[in-house]
Amino acid sequence: MTAAAAEASGAEAGKTGGGKKKLILIAVSLLLCGIGAGLWFSGILPPLLGMGPPPPAATDAAPQAEAPRPPAFFDMPEIIANLNATGRRAVYLKLRSKLEITRAEDAAAIQLAMPRLLDLFQTHLREMRPEELRGSAGTQRLREELVARANIAVAPPAGSTQAAPRIVDVLFVEMLVQ
């Protein structure tokens, strides 16, 4: 065997040995990735890494939040207002509604603010045109405006330390445009 032939056979042996090492390295890395993915998707790995929901013992030790209160409702007196209509014929709105409040204790404060509340409601209703009340979108806009005005009306005077009653919604019991 000549020196050139010996070098050629050694080079071929080196190439095949290096290829096997790369193949083994790829197989091991794929195996580790597969094991990691299996642990992750089975839910074992996230708690070990400090991710995910806290263990059940930690949730039992936490103080429980106060249960939500059921809403309270306050009956508004019937309102009859003439709308801003064009033409000779007057158009009237008859409105019966309820206020949804966060706490039943706020009913006394709302009763005290009733003259201001009725004034703000009447003033707004008298400026509305009958076309603005048509459809559910018109009713929703009226509801949003009345909620905003109601919260303004029941707000305590400036500098007062008492908590302001909060009106969440205005529920229409009867709305008649005639």
TORPA-4810 file (N, C-alpha, C, O; in nm, 3 decimals):
<nodes>
NODE_1_0.084_-0.117_0.000_0.000_0.000_0.000_0.088_0.124_0.000_0.189_0.131_0.070_M
NODE_2_0.049_0.215_-0.076_0.128_0.335_-0.086_0.079_0.437_0.016_-0.027_0.418_0.077_T
NODE_3_0.152_0.541_0.033_0.117_0.643_0.131_-0.008_0.718_0.088_-0.088_0.758_0.172_A
NODE_4_-0.024_0.737_-0.039_-0.143_0.807_-0.089_-0.268_0.724_-0.065_-0.373_0.778_-0.031_A
NODE_5_-0.257_0.593_-0.083_-0.372_0.505_-0.061_-0.407_0.499_0.086_-0.524_0.493_0.122_A
NODE_6_-0.308_0.502_0.173_-0.331_0.498_0.317_-0.400_0.626_0.362_-0.489_0.621_0.447_A
NODE_7_-0.360_0.738_0.307_-0.424_0.865_0.342_-0.569_0.868_0.295_-0.654_0.919_0.367_E
NODE_8_-0.598_0.816_0.180_-0.733_0.814_0.124_-0.823_0.726_0.208_-0.938_0.763_0.235_A
NODE_9_-0.775_0.611_0.251_-0.859_0.523_0.333_-0.880_0.583_0.472_-0.986_0.564_0.530_S
NODE_10_-0.781_0.655_0.526_-0.796_0.722_0.657_-0.893_0.838_0.649_-0.968_0.862_0.744_G
NODE_11_-0.894_0.909_0.538_-0.985_1.021_0.519_-1.129_0.972_0.510_-1.221_1.034_0.563_A
NODE_12_-1.148_0.859_0.440_-1.282_0.803_0.429_-1.332_0.755_0.565_-1.450_0.772_0.597_E
NODE_13_-1.246_0.697_0.643_-1.285_0.650_0.776_-1.319_0.767_0.866_-1.410_0.757_0.948_A
NODE_14_-1.248_0.880_0.853_-1.277_1.000_0.933_-1.411_1.060_0.897_-1.483_1.109_0.984_G
NODE_15_-1.444_1.058_0.770_-1.571_1.115_0.726_-1.688_1.034_0.778_-1.787_1.092_0.822_K
NODE_16_-1.680_0.906_0.774_-1.790_0.823_0.820_-1.803_0.830_0.972_-1.914_0.824_1.024_T
NODE_17_-1.695_0.842_1.043_-1.700_0.853_1.189_-1.758_0.986_1.232_-1.831_0.991_1.330_G
NODE_18_-1.728_1.096_1.160_-1.782_1.229_1.190_-1.930_1.235_1.159_-2.004_1.302_1.231_G
NODE_19_-1.974_1.168_1.056_-2.115_1.165_1.019_-2.197_1.091_1.124_-2.310_1.131_1.154_G
NODE_20_-2.142_0.985_1.181_-2.212_0.910_1.285_-2.225_0.994_1.411_-2.326_0.989_1.481_K
NODE_21_-2.120_1.072_1.440_-2.126_1.158_1.559_-2.234_1.265_1.543_-2.306_1.294_1.638_K
NODE_22_-2.244_1.323_1.424_-2.348_1.424_1.399_-2.487_1.362_1.409_-2.578_1.423_1.465_K
NODE_23_-2.503_1.243_1.357_-2.631_1.174_1.361_-2.672_1.143_1.505_-2.788_1.160_1.542_L
NODE_24_-2.578_1.100_1.586_-2.606_1.069_1.727_-2.641_1.199_1.802_-2.731_1.200_1.885_I
NODE_25_-2.569_1.307_1.771_-2.595_1.436_1.836_-2.735_1.487_1.801_-2.805_1.537_1.889_L
NODE_26_-2.776_1.474_1.676_-2.910_1.517_1.633_-3.017_1.431_1.699_-3.119_1.482_1.744_I
NODE_27_-2.993_1.299_1.706_-3.091_1.208_1.767_-3.108_1.239_1.916_-3.220_1.238_1.967_A
NODE_28_-2.998_1.266_1.986_-3.006_1.298_2.129_-3.080_1.430_2.152_-3.161_1.441_2.243_V
NODE_29_-3.051_1.531_2.067_-3.120_1.660_2.084_-3.269_1.647_2.054_-3.351_1.708_2.123_S
NODE_30_-3.306_1.570_1.953_-3.448_1.547_1.925_-3.516_1.473_2.039_-3.630_1.503_2.074_L
NODE_31_-3.448_1.377_2.097_-3.503_1.301_2.210_-3.525_1.393_2.331_-3.629_1.384_2.397_L
NODE_32_-3.429_1.481_2.359_-3.444_1.574_2.472_-3.557_1.674_2.446_-3.632_1.708_2.538_L
NODE_33_-3.568_1.721_2.321_-3.679_1.812_2.288_-3.813_1.742_2.303_-3.909_1.801_2.353_C
NODE_34_-3.820_1.617_2.260_-3.945_1.541_2.273_-3.982_1.520_2.419_-4.100_1.531_2.455_G
NODE_35_-3.886_1.489_2.502_-3.912_1.471_2.645_-3.957_1.602_2.707_-4.052_1.604_2.786_I
NODE_36_-3.891_1.713_2.673_-3.929_1.845_2.726_-4.070_1.884_2.684_-4.148_1.933_2.765_G
NODE_37_-4.103_1.862_2.556_-4.238_1.893_2.507_-4.342_1.807_2.577_-4.450_1.855_2.613_A
NODE_38_-4.311_1.681_2.596_-4.405_1.592_2.666_-4.430_1.637_2.810_-4.544_1.636_2.856_G
NODE_39_-4.324_1.676_2.879_-4.340_1.725_3.017_-4.416_1.857_3.019_-4.498_1.881_3.109_L
NODE_40_-4.391_1.944_2.921_-4.459_2.074_2.916_-4.609_2.055_2.892_-4.691_2.109_2.966_W
NODE_41_-4.645_1.980_2.791_-4.785_1.966_2.754_-4.863_1.874_2.849_-4.986_1.880_2.853_F
NODE_42_-4.793_1.792_2.924_-4.863_1.711_3.024_-4.891_1.791_3.151_-4.967_1.748_3.237_S
NODE_43_-4.828_1.910_3.162_-4.854_1.997_3.277_-4.759_1.974_3.393_-4.779_2.030_3.501_G
NODE_44_-4.658_1.894_3.373_-4.563_1.866_3.481_-4.457_1.975_3.490_-4.417_2.014_3.600_I
NODE_45_-4.410_2.024_3.377_-4.299_2.118_3.374_-4.335_2.261_3.418_-4.255_2.321_3.489_L
NODE_46_-4.450_2.319_3.380_-4.477_2.458_3.419_-4.475_2.483_3.570_-4.415_2.582_3.612_P
NODE_47_-4.537_2.399_3.655_-4.527_2.427_3.800_-4.384_2.414_3.853_-4.347_2.483_3.948_P
NODE_48_-4.306_2.326_3.792_-4.167_2.311_3.836_-4.084_2.436_3.804_-3.987_2.466_3.873_L
NODE_49_-4.124_2.507_3.699_-4.054_2.629_3.660_-4.114_2.753_3.725_-4.069_2.864_3.699_L
NODE_50_-4.216_2.736_3.809_-4.280_2.849_3.877_-4.383_2.918_3.790_-4.419_3.033_3.818_G
NODE_51_-4.431_2.854_3.687_-4.531_2.912_3.598_-4.664_2.842_3.625_-4.669_2.735_3.685_M
NODE_52_-4.771_2.905_3.579_-4.902_2.842_3.592_-4.970_2.882_3.721_-4.920_2.968_3.793_G
NODE_53_-5.085_2.821_3.752_-5.160_2.857_3.871_-5.085_2.816_3.998_-5.008_2.720_3.997_P
NODE_54_-5.110_2.889_4.108_-5.044_2.852_4.232_-5.099_2.719_4.283_-5.209_2.680_4.246_P
NODE_55_-5.023_2.650_4.365_-5.070_2.523_4.418_-5.198_2.543_4.501_-5.221_2.653_4.552_P
NODE_56_-5.280_2.440_4.516_-5.407_2.454_4.587_-5.392_2.501_4.732_-5.481_2.569_4.782_P
NODE_57_-5.285_2.467_4.798_-5.267_2.509_4.938_-5.256_2.661_4.947_-5.301_2.720_5.045_A
NODE_58_-5.196_2.725_4.848_-5.180_2.870_4.850_-5.314_2.941_4.829_-5.334_3.049_4.885_A
NODE_59_-5.404_2.884_4.750_-5.534_2.949_4.728_-5.623_2.937_4.850_-5.707_3.024_4.874_T
NODE_60_-5.608_2.831_4.927_-5.690_2.816_5.048_-5.649_2.916_5.155_-5.732_2.960_5.234_D
NODE_61_-5.520_2.952_5.159_-5.472_3.043_5.262_-5.507_3.188_5.230_-5.507_3.272_5.321_A
NODE_62_-5.536_3.219_5.104_-5.567_3.357_5.067_-5.705_3.396_5.121_-5.796_3.314_5.122_A
NODE_63_-5.719_3.521_5.168_-5.850_3.562_5.218_-5.951_3.567_5.104_-5.920_3.612_4.993_P
NODE_64_-6.070_3.521_5.133_-6.172_3.518_5.029_-6.232_3.657_5.013_-6.255_3.729_5.110_Q
NODE_65_-6.258_3.692_4.888_-6.317_3.822_4.857_-6.464_3.823_4.899_-6.530_3.719_4.908_A
NODE_66_-6.513_3.943_4.926_-6.652_3.958_4.964_-6.742_3.919_4.848_-6.717_3.956_4.734_E
NODE_67_-6.847_3.844_4.878_-6.939_3.802_4.774_-7.007_3.924_4.714_-7.040_4.018_4.786_A
NODE_68_-7.028_3.925_4.583_-7.092_4.041_4.521_-7.235_4.058_4.571_-7.309_3.961_4.589_P
NODE_69_-7.271_4.183_4.593_-7.405_4.213_4.641_-7.504_4.207_4.526_-7.470_4.240_4.413_R
NODE_70_-7.625_4.164_4.555_-7.726_4.171_4.450_-7.762_4.318_4.427_-7.758_4.398_4.520_P
NODE_71_-7.798_4.353_4.304_-7.830_4.494_4.278_-7.958_4.536_4.348_-8.045_4.453_4.375_P
NODE_72_-7.967_4.663_4.377_-8.088_4.720_4.437_-8.151_4.813_4.333_-8.083_4.869_4.248_A
NODE_73_-8.283_4.827_4.342_-8.354_4.909_4.245_-8.432_5.017_4.317_-8.486_4.995_4.426_F
NODE_74_-8.438_5.133_4.255_-8.509_5.247_4.311_-8.612_5.292_4.208_-8.577_5.322_4.094_F
NODE_75_-8.739_5.297_4.247_-8.846_5.338_4.156_-8.847_5.489_4.140_-8.851_5.564_4.237_D
NODE_76_-8.843_5.532_4.015_-8.854_5.674_3.983_-9.001_5.708_3.963_-9.078_5.624_3.916_M
NODE_77_-9.040_5.830_3.997_-9.178_5.870_3.968_-9.199_5.879_3.816_-9.104_5.896_3.740_P
NODE_78_-9.323_5.870_3.775_-9.357_5.880_3.634_-9.325_6.020_3.583_-9.354_6.119_3.650_E
NODE_79_-9.266_6.028_3.466_-9.229_6.156_3.406_-9.306_6.169_3.275_-9.307_6.078_3.192_I
NODE_80_-9.371_6.284_3.258_-9.437_6.316_3.132_-9.374_6.447_3.085_-9.378_6.549_3.154_I
NODE_81_-9.317_6.442_2.965_-9.248_6.559_2.910_-9.286_6.576_2.765_-9.304_6.479_2.691_A
NODE_82_-9.299_6.704_2.723_-9.321_6.728_2.581_-9.185_6.732_2.513_-9.091_6.794_2.561_N
NODE_83_-9.178_6.665_2.398_-9.053_6.656_2.323_-9.039_6.776_2.230_-9.136_6.846_2.203_L
NODE_84_-8.921_6.799_2.182_-8.890_6.910_2.092_-8.929_6.868_1.951_-8.845_6.825_1.872_N
NODE_85_-9.057_6.882_1.919_-9.109_6.838_1.790_-9.135_6.958_1.700_-9.175_7.065_1.747_A
NODE_86_-9.111_6.939_1.572_-9.143_7.043_1.475_-9.288_7.025_1.432_-9.340_6.914_1.431_T
NODE_87_-9.350_7.132_1.396_-9.490_7.124_1.355_-9.582_7.178_1.462_-9.537_7.223_1.568_G
NODE_88_-9.710_7.173_1.434_-9.810_7.229_1.526_-9.845_7.134_1.639_-9.880_7.178_1.749_R
NODE_89_-9.837_7.007_1.613_-9.883_6.908_1.711_-9.773_6.879_1.813_-9.659_6.853_1.776_R
NODE_90_-9.809_6.883_1.939_-9.714_6.853_2.046_-9.696_6.701_2.058_-9.792_6.625_2.040_A
NODE_91_-9.575_6.659_2.087_-9.544_6.518_2.105_-9.498_6.501_2.249_-9.411_6.574_2.297_V
NODE_92_-9.557_6.402_2.319_-9.528_6.381_2.460_-9.460_6.246_2.480_-9.478_6.151_2.403_Y
NODE_93_-9.381_6.241_2.584_-9.316_6.117_2.625_-9.359_6.087_2.768_-9.347_6.171_2.856_L
NODE_94_-9.409_5.966_2.788_-9.443_5.918_2.922_-9.338_5.814_2.957_-9.319_5.716_2.884_K
NODE_95_-9.269_5.834_3.069_-9.157_5.748_3.105_-9.170_5.702_3.249_-9.179_5.783_3.342_L
NODE_96_-9.170_5.570_3.266_-9.159_5.510_3.400_-9.031_5.430_3.400_-9.006_5.351_3.309_R
NODE_97_-8.951_5.450_3.503_-8.821_5.384_3.505_-8.781_5.346_3.646_-8.842_5.388_3.744_S
NODE_98_-8.676_5.266_3.653_-8.614_5.226_3.780_-8.465_5.254_3.768_-8.406_5.239_3.661_K
NODE_99_-8.405_5.293_3.878_-8.261_5.313_3.882_-8.198_5.190_3.946_-8.242_5.146_4.052_L
NODE_100_-8.096_5.136_3.883_-8.021_5.027_3.944_-7.905_5.089_4.019_-7.821_5.158_3.961_E
NODE_101_-7.901_5.063_4.151_-7.797_5.122_4.237_-7.711_5.011_4.296_-7.755_4.897_4.305_I
NODE_102_-7.591_5.046_4.336_-7.498_4.945_4.385_-7.532_4.898_4.526_-7.511_4.782_4.559_T
NODE_103_-7.583_4.988_4.608_-7.615_4.952_4.748_-7.756_4.999_4.781_-7.796_5.108_4.742_R
NODE_104_-7.830_4.917_4.853_-7.967_4.954_4.892_-7.966_5.071_4.989_-8.064_5.145_4.998_A
NODE_105_-7.857_5.089_5.063_-7.848_5.200_5.160_-7.848_5.336_5.091_-7.876_5.437_5.156_E
NODE_106_-7.817_5.340_4.962_-7.811_5.467_4.890_-7.948_5.521_4.853_-7.958_5.633_4.802_D
NODE_107_-8.054_5.445_4.876_-8.188_5.488_4.837_-8.227_5.618_4.909_-8.293_5.703_4.850_A
NODE_108_-8.187_5.635_5.034_-8.220_5.758_5.108_-8.151_5.880_5.045_-8.211_5.986_5.034_A
NODE_109_-8.027_5.864_5.004_-7.955_5.975_4.941_-8.017_6.009_4.805_-8.023_6.126_4.767_A
NODE_110_-8.063_5.909_4.734_-8.127_5.933_4.605_-8.261_6.004_4.624_-8.297_6.092_4.546_I
NODE_111_-8.333_5.965_4.728_-8.461_6.030_4.757_-8.440_6.178_4.789_-8.519_6.262_4.748_Q
NODE_112_-8.333_6.210_4.863_-8.303_6.350_4.895_-8.267_6.430_4.770_-8.294_6.549_4.762_L
NODE_113_-8.205_6.365_4.673_-8.164_6.433_4.551_-8.272_6.427_4.442_-8.246_6.466_4.328_A
NODE_114_-8.391_6.379_4.474_-8.496_6.359_4.373_-8.533_6.488_4.298_-8.550_6.481_4.176_M
NODE_115_-8.548_6.603_4.362_-8.581_6.724_4.283_-8.475_6.755_4.176_-8.510_6.789_4.063_P
NODE_116_-8.349_6.743_4.211_-8.242_6.768_4.114_-8.243_6.662_4.005_-8.222_6.693_3.887_R
NODE_117_-8.268_6.538_4.043_-8.273_6.428_3.948_-8.386_6.446_3.846_-8.365_6.429_3.726_L
NODE_118_-8.505_6.480_3.895_-8.618_6.501_3.806_-8.594_6.622_3.714_-8.630_6.619_3.596_L
NODE_119_-8.533_6.726_3.767_-8.504_6.844_3.685_-8.409_6.809_3.571_-8.432_6.848_3.457_D
NODE_120_-8.302_6.736_3.601_-8.207_6.699_3.497_-8.271_6.607_3.393_-8.244_6.620_3.273_L
NODE_121_-8.354_6.513_3.437_-8.422_6.423_3.344_-8.518_6.502_3.255_-8.518_6.486_3.133_F
NODE_122_-8.602_6.588_3.317_-8.701_6.665_3.241_-8.632_6.756_3.138_-8.674_6.764_3.023_Q
NODE_123_-8.528_6.824_3.181_-8.457_6.916_3.092_-8.402_6.842_2.971_-8.412_6.889_2.858_T
NODE_124_-8.343_6.727_2.995_-8.288_6.650_2.883_-8.400_6.598_2.791_-8.388_6.605_2.669_H
NODE_125_-8.507_6.548_2.849_-8.616_6.492_2.768_-8.683_6.599_2.683_-8.723_6.572_2.570_L
NODE_126_-8.696_6.721_2.735_-8.762_6.828_2.660_-8.680_6.872_2.539_-8.736_6.928_2.445_R
NODE_127_-8.551_6.848_2.539_-8.466_6.885_2.426_-8.457_6.775_2.321_-8.403_6.798_2.212_E
NODE_128_-8.508_6.657_2.350_-8.501_6.546_2.255_-8.609_6.558_2.149_-8.719_6.607_2.175_M
NODE_129_-8.575_6.514_2.029_-8.673_6.507_1.921_-8.729_6.365_1.917_-8.660_6.271_1.955_R
NODE_130_-8.851_6.347_1.871_-8.910_6.213_1.865_-8.827_6.116_1.780_-8.825_5.996_1.809_P
NODE_131_-8.760_6.165_1.676_-8.678_6.078_1.591_-8.562_6.016_1.668_-8.518_5.906_1.636_E
NODE_132_-8.513_6.087_1.770_-8.399_6.038_1.847_-8.434_5.918_1.934_-8.345_5.846_1.978_E
NODE_133_-8.561_5.895_1.958_-8.604_5.785_2.043_-8.641_5.660_1.964_-8.676_5.558_2.023_L
NODE_134_-8.635_5.667_1.834_-8.674_5.553_1.752_-8.566_5.446_1.754_-8.446_5.475_1.745_R
NODE_135_-8.609_5.323_1.767_-8.517_5.210_1.761_-8.442_5.185_1.890_-8.446_5.266_1.983_G
NODE_136_-8.375_5.073_1.893_-8.302_5.035_2.014_-8.179_5.122_2.036_-8.139_5.145_2.150_S
NODE_137_-8.119_5.172_1.928_-8.002_5.260_1.943_-8.041_5.391_2.012_-7.967_5.442_2.095_A
NODE_138_-8.158_5.445_1.976_-8.206_5.568_2.041_-8.236_5.545_2.188_-8.206_5.631_2.271_G
NODE_139_-8.295_5.431_2.219_-8.323_5.398_2.359_-8.194_5.381_2.438_-8.185_5.425_2.553_T
NODE_140_-8.094_5.319_2.377_-7.966_5.299_2.446_-7.896_5.433_2.470_-7.838_5.454_2.576_Q
NODE_141_-7.900_5.524_2.372_-7.840_5.656_2.393_-7.911_5.732_2.504_-7.846_5.799_2.584_R
NODE_142_-8.044_5.721_2.510_-8.119_5.785_2.618_-8.080_5.727_2.753_-8.062_5.801_2.849_L
NODE_143_-8.066_5.596_2.759_-8.027_5.529_2.885_-7.891_5.580_2.932_-7.875_5.615_3.048_R
NODE_144_-7.794_5.584_2.841_-7.659_5.628_2.879_-7.660_5.773_2.928_-7.591_5.806_3.024_E
NODE_145_-7.736_5.857_2.862_-7.742_5.998_2.902_-7.809_6.013_3.038_-7.766_6.094_3.120_E
NODE_146_-7.915_5.937_3.062_-7.985_5.946_3.191_-7.899_5.891_3.305_-7.905_5.944_3.416_L
NODE_147_-7.821_5.787_3.279_-7.730_5.735_3.382_-7.627_5.842_3.418_-7.598_5.863_3.536_V
NODE_148_-7.570_5.908_3.318_-7.471_6.012_3.344_-7.532_6.127_3.424_-7.471_6.177_3.519_A
NODE_149_-7.652_6.169_3.386_-7.718_6.279_3.457_-7.759_6.238_3.598_-7.752_6.319_3.691_R
NODE_150_-7.801_6.115_3.616_-7.839_6.067_3.749_-7.719_6.066_3.843_-7.731_6.105_3.959_A
NODE_151_-7.605_6.022_3.794_-7.485_6.021_3.880_-7.442_6.162_3.916_-7.389_6.184_4.025_N
NODE_152_-7.463_6.258_3.825_-7.433_6.398_3.857_-7.530_6.449_3.964_-7.489_6.520_4.056_I
NODE_153_-7.657_6.413_3.951_-7.758_6.463_4.043_-7.741_6.412_4.185_-7.767_6.485_4.280_A
NODE_154_-7.697_6.288_4.201_-7.686_6.231_4.336_-7.548_6.249_4.398_-7.525_6.205_4.510_V
NODE_155_-7.457_6.313_4.326_-7.323_6.336_4.380_-7.331_6.427_4.503_-7.405_6.525_4.501_A
NODE_156_-7.256_6.395_4.609_-7.259_6.481_4.727_-7.197_6.617_4.698_-7.120_6.630_4.602_P
NODE_157_-7.228_6.717_4.777_-7.170_6.850_4.754_-7.018_6.847_4.768_-6.961_6.759_4.834_P
NODE_158_-6.954_6.944_4.706_-6.808_6.952_4.711_-6.762_6.969_4.855_-6.821_7.045_4.932_A
NODE_159_-6.657_6.898_4.891_-6.604_6.905_5.025_-6.669_6.808_5.122_-6.627_6.798_5.238_G
NODE_160_-6.769_6.736_5.078_-6.838_6.639_5.163_-6.754_6.513_5.176_-6.684_6.474_5.082_S
NODE_161_-6.761_6.450_5.291_-6.685_6.326_5.313_-6.770_6.201_5.292_-6.717_6.090_5.298_T
NODE_162_-6.899_6.218_5.268_-6.984_6.100_5.250_-6.960_6.037_5.113_-6.925_6.105_5.017_Q
NODE_163_-6.981_5.906_5.108_-6.962_5.834_4.982_-7.077_5.864_4.887_-7.193_5.870_4.928_A
NODE_164_-7.045_5.882_4.761_-7.147_5.914_4.662_-7.220_5.787_4.620_-7.157_5.684_4.594_A
NODE_165_-7.353_5.793_4.614_-7.426_5.677_4.561_-7.391_5.659_4.414_-7.366_5.757_4.343_P
NODE_166_-7.388_5.537_4.369_-7.353_5.510_4.230_-7.471_5.446_4.159_-7.522_5.342_4.201_R
NODE_167_-7.515_5.508_4.052_-7.624_5.456_3.972_-7.563_5.383_3.854_-7.490_5.441_3.774_I
NODE_168_-7.594_5.255_3.843_-7.534_5.169_3.743_-7.611_5.172_3.612_-7.552_5.171_3.504_V
NODE_169_-7.745_5.177_3.621_-7.825_5.167_3.500_-7.961_5.231_3.523_-8.006_5.246_3.636_D
NODE_170_-8.025_5.269_3.415_-8.163_5.315_3.417_-8.242_5.212_3.339_-8.215_5.188_3.221_V
NODE_171_-8.339_5.152_3.404_-8.421_5.048_3.342_-8.556_5.108_3.307_-8.623_5.166_3.393_L
NODE_172_-8.596_5.095_3.182_-8.723_5.152_3.138_-8.834_5.051_3.161_-8.834_4.941_3.105_F
NODE_173_-8.930_5.090_3.245_-9.047_5.006_3.271_-9.154_5.035_3.165_-9.218_4.943_3.115_V
NODE_174_-9.172_5.162_3.133_-9.267_5.201_3.031_-9.216_5.327_2.963_-9.173_5.422_3.028_E
NODE_175_-9.222_5.326_2.829_-9.184_5.444_2.753_-9.285_5.457_2.639_-9.292_5.372_2.550_M
NODE_176_-9.361_5.564_2.644_-9.466_5.585_2.546_-9.448_5.721_2.483_-9.449_5.823_2.551_L
NODE_177_-9.432_5.723_2.350_-9.422_5.849_2.275_-9.556_5.866_2.204_-9.600_5.779_2.129_V
NODE_178_-9.619_5.981_2.228_-9.753_6.002_2.171_-9.767_6.143_2.119_-9.873_6.179_2.068_Q
</nodes>
